[in-house]
């Protein structure tokens, strides 16, 4: 009976080792597959120059020869995304530019609105910021803050979105005021957009039909509406997955293979090593509980539970208790 029990225990352990081998090899291969994506994304972020400049009316990249073909009698406005406050859900936009007029410049009022896909519900206008240029203003610079939609708790898989609507009016020298229309925006007023946030990536903005977000109570129509998305670099997401998986394998290996006396002395360093991954993946403070925090917290909890189970088994063996087996009937 003793030999058969030992043989059965050996077979059971061998099955567990085979399962551990499959899981470890699978995780390792997954990390190796993701590493080229991380290296490519990291090279793009570290070696990138100024982000592309987009025409806000069309959403297309402004060609390099546009400066030579620009009209002198026009107003040029650039919107630069300079800061993202993920915790507050706000983005700071630096509005700057210049204008040249062959005659007296009109008074210009441009309004930038953070729209939502709720035209069937809203009545009042959502948060907005207005840039007003008097006839004497030739150079201008102003910073505004608008809300963005996003979930910082999903870091580093968080994504932030804003539907930036643009509207405006022109007041001429005779006192008449006209609303800027899409067909006239590109002729006398050019608005461009550029991402200047170092640790965020911005895909090309996507145009949205202004009529789909307009409601009858709006005091004006929208010249253009662009969907702007800010997201983390791919390499940060890959490193998060890879480091959490590898530190989990390392911690589980230490928990299952170390002797209980060595484990009791060095378990604190294992916990510190697991939580130290957070400082690598989150060099900047995020004012909310993130997916990284939850993953590492669950990993530490499971490690502590594993330590408690191993300690209970060790104390059971040392206590001298034996399982009472029911006698078999002949």
Secondary structure, 3 states (H helix, E strand, C coil): CHHHHHHHHHHHHHHHHHHHHHHHHHHHHHHHHHHHHHHHHHHHHHCCCCCCCEECCCCCECCHHHCCCCCCCEEEEEEEEEEEECCCCEEEEEEEEEEECCCCCCEEEEEEEEECCCCCCCCCCCCEEEEEECCCCCEEEEEEEEECEECHHHCCCCEEEEEEEEEEEEECCCCCEEECCHHHHHHHEEEEEEECCCCCECCCCEEECHHHCCCCCCCCCCCEEEEEEEECCHHHHHHHHHHHHHHHHHHHHHHHHCCHHHHHHHHHHHHHHHHHHHHHHCCCCCCCCCHHHHHHHHHHHHHHHHHHHHHHHHHHHHHCCCCCCCCCCC
